Amino acid sequence: MVIKIFLSNKEEFDVRSEVSIAKDLITTYLIKANTFTIANPGRIYFTANIDPTTPLSESCTFYFYNASDATWPATYPYSSYELRYTDTGIFGSGRTIVHNLNPPPMSYFSNNVNQIAVNLNATNNNTTYEVRFEIRPRNL
């Protein structure tokens, strides 16, 4: 019995940690954005001055990915997605930041007057963990 409780708490901690890390990473990049485009509810791409010592910008994309998708999805028919980050903009590429995210309800990424709202939620053992936050990029 103690082992089940421990495993349940560890799984909850893992999900909460991944979602929290995603929040920090998204915030770190998007706060430096020069431009951004929300392509659909589960994909945002932008340019950002990541290194303040140089005027060069890099392109970044955060997007929801499921291996069953053939390309950038317009709809999200599957029950589980990964949040990935890529600087190449190639579908299927990049680093997985969060596993087991629920498909976007209306929008994981939205904007209102140069302020980006992010709403991430993941389900594990019938418990949903949700993180909502807003970012106002400094360079817009």
PyMOL commands that set and color helices and strands:
alter all, ss='L'
color gray80, all
select helices_A, chain A and resi 2-30
alter helices_A, ss='H'
color red, helices_A
select strands_A, chain A and resi 33-40+43-48+58-65+81-86+95-101+109-111+116-124+127-135
alter strands_A, ss='S'
color yellow, strands_A
deselect
rebuild
show_as cartoon
